[in-house]
């Protein structure tokens, strides 16, 4: 039920293990190419609050994941009403610099399920680009000096959930998708100068997923899931090239492309979840005589804590019209996992979808393609693996990892996949490519919420919790 409510309320030293270009070891959300996989890395599989801790440092609040940029780990944060991009030294965890992104107004966000610092930065090894729904896009050099900014009005997301999307970089171009209530759009910016290259209007208002850039037979494209459909845009012009019809009502997950095939899996309340009618909710709230639901009344229902998100006009009354609009949005949800062969044009739903499945679908964590399997995790600690070629279930909804909710996307290295529980930070390690979910390690709880996706670099696992940033590494590495 909690994940349903969240949708309704709707982002070291230079030692062994570093690549030839350490700045690009983990340059964006989900690492290299958004894959979640760190090749050549050997992070520990056993760790915890008192084991294999290289360092631990307090960090301000935020849901963004760190990235590796030069000698630092960089993330976005929200502290004392201000928004920051902050860098921490990879070797020691010491704060190296912070840069404020001034906002005239902080975007509305859900206090536990969202954050105004949810967007993960991105780097090309020379510069760092951060995005905040409250104020826009900011570019810094690796020392934290601001190079340019592209200011934007405060975003208005469906149900005041808050921003979730992260910017990406390709060929010197920053790409940002801004699905929101008032002016949904996709845009590209010259990363060197901050000059706007092109902007295209979108119909999608309720999506929180980061796009992916891929080479295709038709040229380089930006691929973006969204409300109602997934779209492939021409990288240079922004023209729509193809669509897949049928997406979750609030797409939170990011696609991954492997060898010309795109893999996507996502879930939001829809045909498989029956939401209460307004009259039933009104009765449960005890506000029948009023004809609308009050804040105190909603506290008596399963939507406790979500009044501000459902009260669209913020007049202190949850009306029938507002609830019916919420039902309309979620009723369009089409949930699935699928593989798509890139290269088509127009509506490719029937012509290019190679296979489709409907079980084991994740709400927030994106799937990972590893050793010929498309691996998914959903709330409850249920793990599913589909064969990437055939779509056949290798195993399905196995309770293999820690019980609880999952916002962090799985990451992988050295034949292991890491799954991080939102509720308490317990990280379970499974063997990649196994015919059954083979547990390598069940690590102790970190005793804090973990919404951010971990980072793998320097033969270490970097984990951002609600209040800390950990570096886990074996002592002899």
C-alpha positions as a Markdown table, in Angstrom:
| # | Residue | x | y | z |
|---|---|---|---|---|
| 1 | Unk | 0.0 | 0.0 | 0.0 |
| 2 | Unk | 2.8 | 2.4 | 0.8 |
| 3 | Unk | 4.2 | 2.4 | -2.8 |
| 4 | Unk | 0.7 | 3.0 | -4.0 |
| 5 | Unk | 0.4 | 6.1 | -1.8 |
| 6 | Unk | 3.8 | 7.3 | -3.0 |
| 7 | Unk | 2.7 | 7.1 | -6.6 |
| 8 | Unk | -0.5 | 9.0 | -5.7 |
| 9 | Unk | 1.7 | 11.6 | -4.0 |
| 10 | Unk | 3.4 | 12.1 | -7.3 |
| 11 | Unk | 14.9 | 10.8 | -8.6 |
| 12 | Unk | 40.2 | 7.6 | -2.7 |
| 13 | Unk | 43.4 | 7.6 | -3.7 |
| 14 | Unk | 44.4 | 6.7 | -7.2 |
| 15 | Unk | 45.1 | 3.1 | -6.3 |
| 16 | Unk | 44.0 | -0.3 | -7.6 |
| 17 | Unk | 40.6 | -0.5 | -9.3 |
| 18 | Unk | 40.6 | 2.8 | -11.1 |
| 19 | Unk | 40.1 | 2.9 | -14.8 |
| 20 | Unk | 42.3 | 4.8 | -17.2 |
| 21 | Unk | 39.9 | 7.7 | -16.9 |
| 22 | Unk | 38.8 | 7.7 | -13.2 |
| 23 | Unk | 36.5 | 10.7 | -13.8 |
| 24 | Unk | 34.2 | 8.4 | -15.9 |
| 25 | Unk | 34.2 | 5.3 | -13.7 |
| 26 | Unk | 30.7 | 6.3 | -12.5 |
| 27 | Unk | 29.7 | 9.5 | -14.3 |
| 28 | Unk | 25.9 | 9.6 | -14.0 |
| 29 | Unk | 22.8 | 8.0 | -12.5 |
| 30 | Unk | 23.3 | 4.2 | -12.6 |
| 31 | Unk | 26.9 | 4.6 | -13.7 |
| 32 | Unk | 28.4 | 3.9 | -17.2 |
| 33 | Unk | 25.8 | 4.3 | -19.9 |
| 34 | Unk | 23.1 | 4.1 | -17.1 |
| 35 | Unk | 23.8 | 0.3 | -17.0 |
| 36 | Unk | 24.4 | -0.1 | -13.3 |
| 37 | Unk | 27.4 | -2.2 | -14.0 |
| 38 | Unk | 31.0 | -1.5 | -13.0 |
| 39 | Unk | 33.4 | -3.5 | -15.1 |
| 40 | Unk | 36.7 | -4.5 | -13.7 |
| 41 | Unk | 35.7 | -3.5 | -10.1 |
| 42 | Unk | 35.9 | -5.8 | -7.1 |
| 43 | Unk | 33.9 | -4.2 | -4.3 |
| 44 | Unk | 33.4 | -6.2 | -1.1 |
| 45 | Unk | 30.4 | -8.4 | -0.7 |
| 46 | Unk | 30.4 | -8.4 | 3.1 |
| 47 | Unk | 30.2 | -5.1 | 4.9 |
| 48 | Unk | 28.1 | -3.2 | 7.4 |
| 49 | Unk | 28.1 | -0.5 | 10.0 |
| 50 | Unk | 31.1 | -2.1 | 11.7 |
| 51 | Unk | 32.8 | -4.1 | 8.9 |
| 52 | Unk | 34.8 | -3.0 | 5.9 |
| 53 | Unk | 34.0 | 0.7 | 6.5 |
| 54 | Unk | 36.8 | 2.7 | 4.9 |
| 55 | Unk | 35.2 | 6.0 | 5.9 |
| 56 | Unk | 31.8 | 7.4 | 6.9 |
| 57 | Unk | 30.8 | 11.1 | 6.7 |
| 58 | Unk | 27.6 | 12.9 | 7.6 |
| 59 | Unk | 25.8 | 14.5 | 4.6 |
| 60 | Unk | 22.7 | 16.7 | 4.2 |
| 61 | Unk | 19.4 | 15.3 | 3.1 |
| 62 | Unk | 18.7 | 14.3 | -0.5 |
| 63 | Unk | 17.7 | 11.4 | -2.7 |
| 64 | Unk | 20.3 | 11.9 | -5.4 |
| 65 | Unk | 23.0 | 9.3 | -6.0 |
| 66 | Unk | 26.6 | 10.2 | -5.9 |
| 67 | Unk | 28.8 | 10.2 | -9.1 |
| 68 | Unk | 32.5 | 10.0 | -9.5 |
| 69 | Unk | 34.1 | 13.2 | -10.8 |
| 70 | Unk | 37.8 | 13.6 | -10.6 |
| 71 | Unk | 39.0 | 13.0 | -7.1 |
| 72 | Unk | 35.6 | 13.4 | -5.6 |
| 73 | Unk | 32.2 | 11.9 | -5.2 |
| 74 | Unk | 29.5 | 14.5 | -6.1 |
| 75 | Unk | 25.9 | 14.6 | -5.1 |
| 76 | Unk | 23.0 | 17.2 | -4.7 |
| 77 | Unk | 21.6 | 18.1 | -1.3 |
| 78 | Unk | 19.0 | 20.1 | 0.6 |
| 79 | Unk | 20.0 | 21.8 | 3.8 |
| 80 | Unk | 18.5 | 24.7 | 5.8 |
| 81 | Unk | 16.1 | 25.5 | 2.9 |
| 82 | Unk | 19.0 | 25.7 | 0.4 |
| 83 | Unk | 20.0 | 23.5 | -2.5 |
| 84 | Unk | 23.6 | 22.5 | -3.1 |
| 85 | Unk | 25.9 | 20.4 | -5.2 |
| 86 | Unk | 28.5 | 19.0 | -2.8 |
| 87 | Unk | 31.8 | 17.2 | -3.5 |
| 88 | Unk | 33.5 | 14.7 | -1.1 |
| 89 | Unk | 37.0 | 13.4 | -1.4 |
| 90 | Unk | 37.0 | 9.8 | -2.6 |
| 91 | Unk | 40.0 | 8.9 | -0.4 |
| 92 | Unk | 38.9 | 10.4 | 2.9 |
| 93 | Unk | 35.2 | 11.4 | 2.7 |
| 94 | Unk | 36.2 | 15.0 | 3.6 |
| 95 | Unk | 34.0 | 17.7 | 2.0 |
| 96 | Unk | 36.0 | 19.3 | -0.8 |
| 97 | Unk | 33.6 | 22.0 | -1.9 |
| 98 | Unk | 29.9 | 22.9 | -2.1 |
| 99 | Unk | 28.1 | 25.2 | -4.5 |
| 100 | Unk | 24.6 | 26.7 | -3.9 |
| 101 | Unk | 22.0 | 26.7 | -6.5 |
| 102 | Unk | 19.9 | 29.7 | -5.6 |
| 103 | Unk | 16.1 | 29.1 | -5.8 |
| 104 | Unk | 13.5 | 31.7 | -5.4 |
| 105 | Unk | 11.1 | 29.0 | -4.3 |
| 106 | Unk | 11.6 | 25.4 | -3.3 |
| 107 | Unk | 9.4 | 23.0 | -5.4 |
| 108 | Unk | 6.6 | 21.2 | -3.5 |
| 109 | Unk | 7.6 | 17.7 | -2.6 |
| 110 | Unk | 6.4 | 14.9 | -0.4 |
| 111 | Unk | 8.3 | 15.0 | 2.9 |
| 112 | Unk | 9.2 | 11.3 | 3.1 |
| 113 | Unk | 8.9 | 10.0 | -0.5 |
| 114 | Unk | 10.4 | 13.0 | -2.4 |
| 115 | Unk | 13.1 | 15.5 | -2.2 |
| 116 | Unk | 14.1 | 18.8 | -3.9 |
| 117 | Unk | 17.5 | 17.3 | -4.2 |
| 118 | Unk | 16.6 | 14.0 | -6.0 |
| 119 | Unk | 18.3 | 14.5 | -9.3 |
| 120 | Unk | 21.8 | 12.9 | -9.7 |
| 121 | Unk | 24.5 | 15.1 | -11.3 |
| 122 | Unk | 26.4 | 14.0 | -14.4 |
| 123 | Unk | 30.0 | 14.6 | -15.5 |
| 124 | Unk | 32.0 | 14.3 | -18.7 |
| 125 | Unk | 35.3 | 14.3 | -16.8 |
| 126 | Unk | 35.8 | 18.1 | -17.3 |
| 127 | Unk | 32.6 | 19.6 | -15.9 |
| 128 | Unk | 29.7 | 18.6 | -13.6 |
| 129 | Unk | 26.1 | 19.4 | -14.4 |
| 130 | Unk | 23.4 | 19.4 | -11.7 |
| 131 | Unk | 19.6 | 19.9 | -12.1 |
| 132 | Unk | 17.1 | 21.1 | -9.5 |
| 133 | Unk | 13.4 | 21.2 | -10.2 |
| 134 | Unk | 13.2 | 24.4 | -8.1 |
| 135 | Unk | 15.5 | 26.5 | -10.3 |
| 136 | Unk | 17.1 | 24.8 | -13.3 |
| 137 | Unk | 20.5 | 23.5 | -14.6 |
| 138 | Unk | 23.9 | 24.4 | -13.2 |
| 139 | Unk | 27.3 | 23.6 | -14.6 |
| 140 | Unk | 30.6 | 23.6 | -12.5 |
| 141 | Unk | 34.2 | 22.7 | -13.2 |
| 142 | Unk | 35.7 | 19.9 | -11.1 |
| 143 | Unk | 36.7 | 22.4 | -8.4 |
| 144 | Unk | 33.2 | 23.6 | -7.9 |
| 145 | Unk | 33.5 | 26.9 | -9.8 |
| 146 | Unk | 30.2 | 27.7 | -11.6 |
| 147 | Unk | 30.7 | 27.9 | -15.4 |
| 148 | Unk | 27.1 | 28.6 | -16.5 |
| 149 | Unk | 23.5 | 28.2 | -15.4 |
| 150 | Unk | 20.2 | 27.7 | -17.3 |
| 151 | Unk | 17.5 | 29.0 | -14.9 |
| 152 | Unk | 14.0 | 27.6 | -15.1 |
| 153 | Unk | 10.8 | 28.3 | -13.2 |
| 154 | Unk | 9.9 | 26.2 | -10.2 |
| 155 | Unk | 8.5 | 22.9 | -11.4 |
| 156 | Unk | 5.0 | 21.7 | -10.6 |
| 157 | Unk | 4.9 | 17.9 | -10.6 |
| 158 | Unk | 1.7 | 15.7 | -10.4 |
| 159 | Unk | 0.4 | 15.3 | -6.8 |
| 160 | Unk | 3.3 | 17.6 | -5.7 |
| 161 | Unk | 5.5 | 14.5 | -5.4 |
| 162 | Unk | 8.7 | 16.4 | -6.5 |
| 163 | Unk | 11.3 | 16.0 | -9.2 |
| 164 | Unk | 12.8 | 12.6 | -9.9 |
| 165 | Unk | 14.6 | 12.9 | -13.3 |
| 166 | Unk | 18.4 | 13.3 | -13.7 |
| 167 | Unk | 20.3 | 15.0 | -16.5 |
| 168 | Unk | 22.6 | 13.0 | -18.8 |
| 169 | Unk | 25.5 | 13.9 | -21.1 |
| 170 | Unk | 26.4 | 12.7 | -24.6 |
| 171 | Unk | 28.7 | 14.1 | -27.3 |
| 172 | Unk | 29.1 | 17.4 | -25.4 |
| 173 | Unk | 25.3 | 17.8 | -25.0 |
| 174 | Unk | 23.3 | 17.8 | -21.8 |
| 175 | Unk | 19.9 | 16.3 | -22.0 |
| 176 | Unk | 17.0 | 17.0 | -19.6 |
| 177 | Unk | 13.5 | 15.7 | -19.5 |
| 178 | Unk | 11.1 | 17.9 | -17.5 |
| 179 | Unk | 7.7 | 16.2 | -17.3 |
| 180 | Unk | 5.5 | 18.4 | -15.2 |
| 181 | Unk | 2.0 | 19.9 | -14.9 |
| 182 | Unk | 2.4 | 23.2 | -16.7 |
| 183 | Unk | 5.1 | 22.9 | -19.4 |
| 184 | Unk | 6.3 | 19.4 | -20.0 |
| 185 | Unk | 9.3 | 19.3 | -22.4 |
| 186 | Unk | 12.6 | 17.8 | -23.3 |
| 187 | Unk | 15.6 | 20.0 | -24.0 |
| 188 | Unk | 19.3 | 19.8 | -24.9 |
| 189 | Unk | 22.0 | 22.3 | -23.8 |
| 190 | Unk | 25.6 | 22.7 | -25.1 |
| 191 | Unk | 27.6 | 21.5 | -22.1 |
| 192 | Unk | 30.5 | 23.8 | -22.9 |
| 193 | Unk | 28.6 | 27.1 | -23.2 |
| 194 | Unk | 25.1 | 26.5 | -21.6 |
| 195 | Unk | 23.4 | 27.5 | -24.9 |
| 196 | Unk | 20.0 | 25.9 | -25.5 |
| 197 | Unk | 20.2 | 23.7 | -28.6 |
| 198 | Unk | 16.6 | 22.6 | -28.9 |
| 199 | Unk | 13.5 | 22.2 | -26.9 |
| 200 | Unk | 10.4 | 20.0 | -27.7 |
| 201 | Unk | 7.1 | 20.0 | -26.0 |
| 202 | Unk | 5.9 | 16.7 | -24.4 |
| 203 | Unk | 2.5 | 15.5 | -23.5 |
| 204 | Unk | 3.7 | 13.5 | -20.5 |
| 205 | Unk | 3.2 | 15.2 | -17.1 |
| 206 | Unk | 3.8 | 12.3 | -14.7 |
| 207 | Unk | 7.1 | 10.7 | -15.3 |
| 208 | Unk | 10.2 | 10.6 | -13.1 |
| 209 | Unk | 12.6 | 8.4 | -15.1 |
| 210 | Unk | 16.0 | 9.4 | -16.5 |
| 211 | Unk | 16.4 | 9.1 | -20.3 |
| 212 | Unk | 19.0 | 7.1 | -22.1 |
| 213 | Unk | 21.0 | 7.9 | -25.2 |
| 214 | Unk | 21.9 | 5.2 | -27.7 |
| 215 | Unk | 23.2 | 4.7 | -31.2 |
| 216 | Unk | 20.6 | 3.1 | -33.4 |
| 217 | Unk | 20.4 | 2.1 | -37.1 |
| 218 | Unk | 18.6 | 5.4 | -37.6 |
| 219 | Unk | 21.3 | 7.4 | -35.8 |
| 220 | Unk | 21.8 | 8.5 | -32.2 |
| 221 | Unk | 18.6 | 8.8 | -30.3 |
| 222 | Unk | 17.3 | 9.9 | -26.8 |
| 223 | Unk | 14.9 | 7.4 | -25.4 |
| 224 | Unk | 12.4 | 8.6 | -22.9 |
| 225 | Unk | 9.6 | 6.7 | -21.1 |
| 226 | Unk | 6.6 | 8.8 | -20.1 |
| 227 | Unk | 2.9 | 8.9 | -19.5 |
| 228 | Unk | 1.1 | 6.8 | -22.1 |
| 229 | Unk | 4.1 | 6.1 | -24.3 |
| 230 | Unk | 7.9 | 5.7 | -24.7 |
| 231 | Unk | 9.4 | 8.0 | -27.3 |
| 232 | Unk | 12.7 | 7.9 | -29.3 |
| 233 | Unk | 13.9 | 11.4 | -30.2 |
| 234 | Unk | 16.5 | 12.2 | -32.8 |
| 235 | Unk | 19.6 | 13.4 | -30.8 |
| 236 | Unk | 20.4 | 16.3 | -33.1 |
| 237 | Unk | 17.0 | 17.7 | -34.0 |
| 238 | Unk | 14.7 | 16.5 | -31.2 |
| 239 | Unk | 12.2 | 15.1 | -33.8 |
| 240 | Unk | 10.1 | 12.1 | -32.6 |
| 241 | Unk | 11.3 | 9.0 | -34.5 |
| 242 | Unk | 9.2 | 6.2 | -32.9 |
| 243 | Unk | 6.9 | 5.4 | -30.0 |
| 244 | Unk | 5.8 | 2.4 | -27.9 |
| 245 | Unk | 2.3 | 2.7 | -26.6 |
| 246 | Unk | 1.5 | 1.6 | -23.0 |
| 247 | Unk | 3.5 | 2.9 | -20.1 |
| 248 | Unk | 3.0 | 3.0 | -16.3 |
| 249 | Unk | 0.9 | 6.1 | -15.2 |
| 250 | Unk | 4.0 | 7.4 | -13.3 |
| 251 | Unk | 7.1 | 5.9 | -15.0 |
| 252 | Unk | 9.9 | 6.0 | -12.4 |
| 253 | Unk | 12.3 | 3.4 | -13.9 |
| 254 | Unk | 15.1 | 4.0 | -16.5 |
| 255 | Unk | 15.6 | 1.9 | -19.6 |
| 256 | Unk | 18.9 | 0.2 | -20.4 |
| 257 | Unk | 20.3 | -0.6 | -23.8 |
| 258 | Unk | 22.5 | -3.6 | -24.6 |
| 259 | Unk | 23.7 | -4.5 | -28.1 |
| 260 | Unk | 20.9 | -2.6 | -29.9 |
| 261 | Unk | 18.1 | -3.9 | -27.6 |
| 262 | Unk | 16.3 | -1.7 | -25.1 |
| 263 | Unk | 15.0 | -3.3 | -21.9 |
| 264 | Unk | 12.4 | -1.6 | -19.7 |
| 265 | Unk | 10.3 | -2.6 | -16.8 |
| 266 | Unk | 7.9 | -0.4 | -14.7 |
| 267 | Unk | 4.8 | -0.5 | -12.6 |
| 268 | Unk | 2.3 | 2.0 | -11.3 |
| 269 | Unk | -1.2 | 1.5 | -9.9 |
| 270 | Unk | -3.6 | 0.7 | -12.8 |
| 271 | Unk | -5.6 | -2.3 | -13.9 |
| 272 | Unk | -4.0 | -4.5 | -11.3 |
| 273 | Unk | -4.9 | -2.3 | -8.3 |
| 274 | Unk | -8.4 | -1.1 | -7.5 |
| 275 | Unk | -8.4 | 2.3 | -5.8 |
| 276 | Unk | -11.4 | 3.2 | -3.5 |
| 277 | Unk | -14.2 | 5.3 | -5.0 |
| 278 | Unk | -14.6 | 8.8 | -3.5 |
| 279 | Unk | -17.8 | 7.8 | -1.6 |
| 280 | Unk | -16.0 | 5.0 | 0.1 |
| 281 | Unk | -13.0 | 7.2 | 1.0 |
| 282 | Unk | -15.5 | 9.9 | 2.2 |
| 283 | Unk | -17.2 | 7.4 | 4.5 |
| 284 | Unk | -14.0 | 6.1 | 5.9 |
| 285 | Unk | -12.8 | 9.7 | 6.6 |
| 286 | Unk | -16.0 | 10.5 | 8.6 |
| 287 | Unk | -16.6 | 13.6 | 6.6 |
| 288 | Unk | -19.8 | 12.5 | 4.8 |
| 289 | Unk | -21.8 | 15.5 | 6.1 |
| 290 | Unk | -19.3 | 17.9 | 4.6 |
| 291 | Unk | -19.3 | 16.3 | 1.2 |
| 292 | Unk | -15.5 | 16.7 | 1.0 |
| 293 | Unk | -12.6 | 15.2 | 2.9 |
| 294 | Unk | -10.6 | 17.2 | 5.4 |
| 295 | Unk | -7.0 | 16.8 | 6.4 |
| 296 | Unk | -8.0 | 15.2 | 9.7 |
| 297 | Unk | -10.4 | 12.9 | 7.9 |
| 298 | Unk | -7.8 | 11.6 | 5.5 |
| 299 | Unk | -5.6 | 10.7 | 8.4 |
| 300 | Unk | -8.2 | 8.0 | 9.3 |
| 301 | Unk | -7.7 | 6.4 | 5.9 |
| 302 | Unk | -4.9 | 4.5 | 4.2 |
| 303 | Unk | -3.8 | 7.8 | 2.5 |
| 304 | Unk | -2.6 | 9.1 | 5.9 |
| 305 | Unk | 0.1 | 11.8 | 5.3 |
| 306 | Unk | -0.9 | 12.5 | 1.7 |
| 307 | Unk | -3.5 | 15.2 | 2.0 |
| 308 | Unk | -1.4 | 18.0 | 0.5 |
| 309 | Unk | -0.6 | 15.9 | -2.5 |
| 310 | Unk | -4.2 | 15.1 | -3.3 |
| 311 | Unk | -5.6 | 18.5 | -2.5 |
| 312 | Unk | -4.6 | 19.9 | -5.9 |
| 313 | Unk | -5.8 | 23.5 | -5.4 |
| 314 | Unk | -4.6 | 23.5 | -1.8 |
| 315 | Unk | -7.9 | 24.9 | -0.4 |
| 316 | Unk | -8.0 | 22.5 | 2.5 |
| 317 | Unk | -10.6 | 20.3 | 0.9 |
| 318 | Unk | -10.2 | 17.0 | -1.0 |
| 319 | Unk | -13.1 | 17.1 | -3.4 |
| 320 | Unk | -14.8 | 14.5 | -5.6 |
| 321 | Unk | -13.4 | 16.2 | -8.7 |
| 322 | Unk | -9.8 | 16.1 | -7.3 |
| 323 | Unk | -10.1 | 12.4 | -6.4 |
| 324 | Unk | -11.7 | 11.5 | -9.7 |
| 325 | Unk | -8.8 | 13.2 | -11.5 |
| 326 | Unk | -6.3 | 11.1 | -9.5 |
| 327 | Unk | -8.2 | 8.0 | -10.5 |
| 328 | Unk | -8.2 | 9.1 | -14.2 |
| 329 | Unk | -4.4 | 9.4 | -14.2 |
| 330 | Unk | -3.7 | 6.0 | -12.6 |
| 331 | Unk | -6.4 | 4.2 | -14.7 |
| 332 | Unk | -4.3 | 4.7 | -17.8 |
| 333 | Unk | -1.4 | 2.7 | -16.3 |
| 334 | Unk | -0.1 | -0.1 | -18.5 |
| 335 | Unk | 2.5 | -2.1 | -16.7 |
| 336 | Unk | 5.0 | -4.5 | -18.2 |
| 337 | Unk | 8.6 | -5.6 | -18.8 |
| 338 | Unk | 9.7 | -5.7 | -22.4 |
| 339 | Unk | 12.6 | -5.9 | -24.8 |
| 340 | Unk | 12.6 | -3.6 | -27.8 |
| 341 | Unk | 14.7 | -3.8 | -30.9 |
| 342 | Unk | 15.9 | -0.3 | -31.8 |
| 343 | Unk | 15.8 | 1.1 | -35.3 |
| 344 | Unk | 12.1 | 1.4 | -36.2 |
| 345 | Unk | 9.9 | 4.4 | -37.0 |
| 346 | Unk | 6.4 | 5.4 | -36.1 |
| 347 | Unk | 4.4 | 3.2 | -33.7 |
| 348 | Unk | 6.7 | 0.2 | -33.1 |
| 349 | Unk | 4.7 | -1.4 | -30.3 |
| 350 | Unk | 3.8 | -4.4 | -32.4 |
| 351 | Unk | 6.7 | -4.5 | -34.9 |
| 352 | Unk | 9.7 | -4.1 | -32.6 |
| 353 | Unk | 8.8 | -5.4 | -29.2 |
| 354 | Unk | 10.6 | -8.7 | -29.0 |
| 355 | Unk | 8.9 | -10.0 | -25.8 |
| 356 | Unk | 6.8 | -8.7 | -23.0 |
| 357 | Unk | 6.1 | -9.9 | -19.4 |
| 358 | Unk | 3.9 | -8.6 | -16.6 |
| 359 | Unk | 5.2 | -10.2 | -13.4 |
| 360 | Unk | 7.8 | -9.0 | -10.9 |
| 361 | Unk | 7.6 | -5.4 | -12.1 |
| 362 | Unk | 9.4 | -2.7 | -10.0 |
| 363 | Unk | 7.9 | 0.6 | -8.9 |
| 364 | Unk | 11.0 | 2.8 | -8.5 |
| 365 | Unk | 14.2 | 0.6 | -9.0 |
| 366 | Unk | 15.3 | 0.2 | -12.6 |
| 367 | Unk | 16.1 | -3.3 | -14.0 |
| 368 | Unk | 19.6 | -4.4 | -14.7 |
| 369 | Unk | 20.9 | -6.5 | -17.6 |
| 370 | Unk | 23.6 | -8.9 | -16.4 |
| 371 | Unk | 24.9 | -12.2 | -17.7 |
| 372 | Unk | 22.1 | -12.6 | -20.2 |
| 373 | Unk | 19.4 | -11.9 | -17.6 |
| 374 | Unk | 17.1 | -8.9 | -17.1 |
| 375 | Unk | 16.9 | -8.7 | -13.3 |
| 376 | Unk | 14.2 | -6.9 | -11.4 |
| 377 | Unk | 13.4 | -6.2 | -7.8 |
| 378 | Unk | 10.1 | -5.1 | -6.3 |
| 379 | Unk | 8.8 | -4.2 | -2.9 |
| 380 | Unk | 8.8 | -7.1 | -0.5 |
| 381 | Unk | 12.3 | -8.2 | -1.6 |
| 382 | Unk | 10.9 | -10.1 | -4.6 |
| 383 | Unk | 13.5 | -10.7 | -7.4 |
| 384 | Unk | 12.7 | -11.8 | -10.9 |
| 385 | Unk | 15.0 | -12.7 | -13.8 |
| 386 | Unk | 14.0 | -12.9 | -17.4 |
| 387 | Unk | 16.2 | -14.3 | -20.2 |
| 388 | Unk | 17.2 | -11.3 | -22.3 |
| 389 | Unk | 16.8 | -13.2 | -25.6 |
| 390 | Unk | 13.5 | -15.0 | -25.1 |
| 391 | Unk | 11.8 | -13.2 | -22.2 |
| 392 | Unk | 11.3 | -16.5 | -20.5 |
| 393 | Unk | 11.3 | -16.3 | -16.7 |
| 394 | Unk | 14.4 | -17.9 | -15.3 |
| 395 | Unk | 13.0 | -17.3 | -11.8 |
| 396 | Unk | 10.0 | -15.2 | -10.8 |
| 397 | Unk | 9.2 | -13.2 | -7.7 |
| 398 | Unk | 11.5 | -15.1 | -5.4 |
| 399 | Unk | 11.8 | -13.6 | -2.0 |
| 400 | Unk | 15.6 | -13.6 | -2.2 |
| 401 | Unk | 16.6 | -10.2 | -0.7 |
| 402 | Unk | 15.7 | -8.2 | 2.4 |
| 403 | Unk | 12.0 | -7.7 | 2.9 |
| 404 | Unk | 10.9 | -4.1 | 2.6 |
| 405 | Unk | 10.6 | -1.4 | 0.0 |
| 406 | Unk | 13.1 | -0.7 | -2.8 |
| 407 | Unk | 13.9 | 2.7 | -4.3 |
| 408 | Unk | 17.6 | 2.1 | -5.1 |
| 409 | Unk | 18.3 | 0.4 | -8.4 |
| 410 | Unk | 20.5 | -2.8 | -8.3 |
| 411 | Unk | 24.1 | -2.4 | -9.3 |
| 412 | Unk | 26.6 | -5.1 | -10.3 |
| 413 | Unk | 30.3 | -5.9 | -10.4 |
| 414 | Unk | 32.6 | -8.9 | -10.4 |
| 415 | Unk | 29.8 | -11.4 | -10.9 |
| 416 | Unk | 27.6 | -10.0 | -8.1 |
| 417 | Unk | 24.4 | -7.9 | -8.0 |
| 418 | Unk | 23.7 | -5.6 | -5.0 |
| 419 | Unk | 20.2 | -4.9 | -3.8 |
| 420 | Unk | 19.6 | -2.1 | -1.3 |
| 421 | Unk | 16.4 | -2.0 | 0.9 |
| 422 | Unk | 14.9 | 1.5 | 1.3 |
| 423 | Unk | 13.6 | 1.0 | 4.8 |
| 424 | Unk | 16.7 | 0.1 | 6.7 |
| 425 | Unk | 19.7 | 0.0 | 4.2 |
| 426 | Unk | 20.1 | -3.7 | 4.3 |
| 427 | Unk | 22.1 | -4.8 | 1.2 |
| 428 | Unk | 21.8 | -8.3 | -0.1 |
| 429 | Unk | 24.3 | -9.6 | -2.7 |
| 430 | Unk | 23.2 | -12.2 | -5.2 |
| 431 | Unk | 25.3 | -14.2 | -7.7 |
| 432 | Unk | 24.8 | -12.8 | -11.2 |
| 433 | Unk | 23.6 | -15.2 | -13.9 |
| 434 | Unk | 22.4 | -18.0 | -11.6 |
| 435 | Unk | 19.4 | -20.2 | -12.5 |
| 436 | Unk | 18.0 | -19.5 | -9.1 |
| 437 | Unk | 18.6 | -16.5 | -6.8 |
| 438 | Unk | 21.8 | -17.5 | -5.1 |
| 439 | Unk | 22.6 | -15.4 | -2.0 |
| 440 | Unk | 26.3 | -14.5 | -1.6 |
| 441 | Unk | 25.8 | -12.2 | 1.4 |
| 442 | Unk | 23.1 | -10.8 | 3.6 |
| 443 | Unk | 24.6 | -7.7 | 5.1 |
| 444 | Unk | 23.5 | -6.1 | 8.3 |
| 445 | Unk | 21.1 | -3.1 | 8.3 |
| 446 | Unk | 22.6 | 0.3 | 8.1 |
| 447 | Unk | 19.6 | 1.4 | 10.2 |
| 448 | Unk | 18.7 | 4.3 | 7.9 |
| 449 | Unk | 16.6 | 4.8 | 4.8 |
| 450 | Unk | 18.5 | 4.4 | 1.5 |
| 451 | Unk | 16.8 | 5.9 | -1.5 |
| 452 | Unk | 19.9 | 6.6 | -3.5 |
| 453 | Unk | 21.5 | 4.0 | -5.8 |
| 454 | Unk | 25.0 | 2.9 | -4.7 |
| 455 | Unk | 28.1 | 3.7 | -6.6 |
| 456 | Unk | 30.9 | 1.2 | -7.4 |
| 457 | Unk | 34.4 | 2.6 | -8.0 |
| 458 | Unk | 37.9 | 2.2 | -6.5 |
| 459 | Unk | 37.0 | -1.4 | -5.6 |
| 460 | Unk | 34.6 | 0.1 | -3.1 |
| 461 | Unk | 30.9 | 0.4 | -2.7 |
| 462 | Unk | 29.7 | 4.0 | -1.9 |
| 463 | Unk | 26.3 | 4.2 | -0.2 |
| 464 | Unk | 24.3 | 7.3 | 0.6 |
| 465 | Unk | 21.8 | 6.9 | 3.4 |
| 466 | Unk | 19.4 | 9.5 | 4.8 |
| 467 | Unk | 22.2 | 11.0 | 6.8 |
| 468 | Unk | 25.6 | 9.6 | 5.8 |
| 469 | Unk | 27.8 | 8.7 | 2.9 |
| 470 | Unk | 29.7 | 5.4 | 3.4 |
| 471 | Unk | 32.7 | 4.0 | 1.6 |
| 472 | Unk | 32.9 | 0.2 | 2.0 |
| 473 | Unk | 36.1 | -1.5 | 1.0 |
| 474 | Unk | 38.1 | -4.5 | 2.0 |
| 475 | Unk | 41.0 | -3.6 | 4.2 |
| 476 | Unk | 43.6 | -5.3 | 2.1 |
| 477 | Unk | 42.5 | -3.8 | -1.2 |
